Amino acid sequence: MDAFNLLKADHRKVEDLFSQLESASGHAKMRVFEQIKTELELHTHIEETIFYPALEEPKQTHELTLEAYEEHDVVKKLLQELSRAKSPTEEWEAQAKVLQENVEHHVEEEENELFKKAKSALSQDEIETLGEQMESEKERQQGRSGSKAASKSAKKSASKSQSASRAPKRTPARKKSASKSSSKSSGSKGSRSKKSAKKR
């Protein structure tokens, strides 16, 4: 697998999702954003752990690679801010547009400058190896996120069943505390009646 082709395919996928985001509204828009977030997080992960480290050493790609790391940080911060929202407000829409512009700029710089220089810095074998490594890491991460989602839903259902089973157990505890307070109050009443009896 050619490393550049793999990354370009990711870029096209995200571009398509941003187009969907523009036409979507309400909850559908938030669902598309979640897909964009997932894709970008996975893409930045494989670039930062496999692709960029291979381009940090060669002189012709060194500066562009460092710049790419910085651009990733900006995108990550925007993703964090946007993911806090529950619905797309006007402010959210504006921020999503800033995210899109940042991603588009990054993609343009990567494909037109970094990839071209990387092709001269790396051998065809290295390009193929990087592609294979990124592909397998993507599959590993996707499998992991799938199992996380499954465990989350399992935890939710487990917590629901636990709360259901705990519910009847809680009532006697309340009764105990209620009986304690009633015994305290009856005790205090009893001591008062004794005092009043003495006065008589």
N, C-alpha and C positions, 0 to 999 in steps of 0.2 A: 504493500500500500504506500503510495506516494504521500509524504507528509503534507505537502502543499495542497494537493487535491483534497485530502481529508479536512484540512482547516478551511479551505474554500467552500466545501460542501456545508460545513457548520455555518459559515458566514451567510450563505444563501438561505439557509433554513431560518436564521434569525431575522434576516431581511423580510422574508415572507411573513413571519410572526408579527413584525412591526407593522406591516401593511394591514394585517388582520386587526391589530390593536386600534388602528386609526378608524376602521369602519365599525368596530364593536362598541357596545354601550352597556352600562350597568354592570351586573355580575359577570356577563360574558367577557367584558373588558378585563376584569380582574382575573378571570381564568386564563385568558391569553397572556396577561402579564406574568402569571405564575409559570407558564410554559417558557416565556422569554427568560425569566430568572433562572430556571432550571438549566436551560440550554447555555446561557452565558456563564453560569457558575462552573458547569462541566467543561466548557471550552477554555475558560481562563485557567482552570486546574491543570488540564493536560498541557497547555502552553507553558505555564510556569514551572511545572515539575519535570517536563521532558524536552519540549521544543526550545524554549529560551535558554536554559542552561547550556545547550549545545552551541548557541550563537553568541554567548557572552565572551568567549575567548577570542574568536577571530576579530581582527581590527576593523574590517569593513562592516561588521554587523554589531559591534560592541555598543556604540552610542544609541543606535536605533532600538536595540534590545532593552537597554536601561530605560529609555523613553516609553517603551511598550509596557514595562512593569508599572510605571507611574500612571499611565492611561488606564490600566486595569484597576488600580486603586481607586481612581475617580469613579469608574463604573460600579465597583463593589459598594462604595458609599451611597451612590444613587439608588442602587438596588435595595439596600438596607432601608433607606428612608421611604422609598415607594412601597415596600412590603409591609410597612406599619399600617397603611390605610386599609379600611374595610370597604370603602366605596370610592369611585373616581370623582373627586371634586375638581374644580377648575384649576386649583393649585397643583393637584396631583397630575392632571393632564399636561400642565406646563412643564412639570418636572420629568414626566415620561418623555416629552419631546426633547428635553435636554439630554436625557439618557440616550435616546435614539441618535441624536446628532453626534454625541461622543462616540458611540459605537461605530457609526458610519465613518467618522473621521479616522478612527483607529483601524478599521478594516481597509480603508483606502490607502493609508500609510503602510500598512502591513503588506498588502498585496502588490502595491506599486513600487515600494522601496525595499522593505525588509526581505521579502521573498526573493526578489531579484538578486540582492546581494548575498543572500543565504545560498542560492544556487551555485554561486561561484566559490563560496567558502566551504561548502560541503560536497562530498563525493556522492554519486548516485546511490551507492550502497548505503551510505550514512542516511540519506534522505529516505530510502526505503525502510531502513531499520527504525528510524524515528517514527515513521508512519505506522509501522506495526506496533511499536511500543505504545503510541498514543491511542491506537484503536483498541488494544487489549486493556489499557487503563480506563478508557471510556466504558467498555463493557463491564469491567469490574465495578466501577463507580455506579453505573446504572443498576447493576444487580444489587448493590449495597443499598441504594436509595429505595429500590423496590422492596427489599426486605425490611427497611426502616419503616416504610409506609404500612407494611403488613403488621409489623410489631406494634406500631402506634394504634392501629385499629383494634388489634388484639388487646392491647392495654386498656383502651377505652371500654371495650365490651367487658373486660375483666373487672374494671373499676365499677362499672354499672352493676354487675352481678354481685360484687362485694358489698356495694352500698345497699343493694336490695336485701342481701342476707344479714347485713348489720342492722338494718332498720328495726326488726322486731327485738333485737338484743338491746337496743338503746332505751326502749321504753321502761324495762325494769330498773335500769340505772337511774332514770329520772324519778321513778317511784321511790327508790331508796333515798335519793336526795330530798324528795318531797317529804318522806316519812321522818327523816332526820330533822328537817326544819319544823315539822309539825310537833315532833317530840320535844324539840327545844322550846317551841312556843307554848306547848302544854305544860312543860316543866316550869317555865317562867310564870305561867298563869297559876300553877299549883303553889309556887312559893309566895305569890301575891296573896292567894286566898288564905294561906297559913298565917301570913303577917296580919291580914285583916282580922282573922280569928283571934289572934293574940291581943290585938287592940281592944276587941270586944271584951 
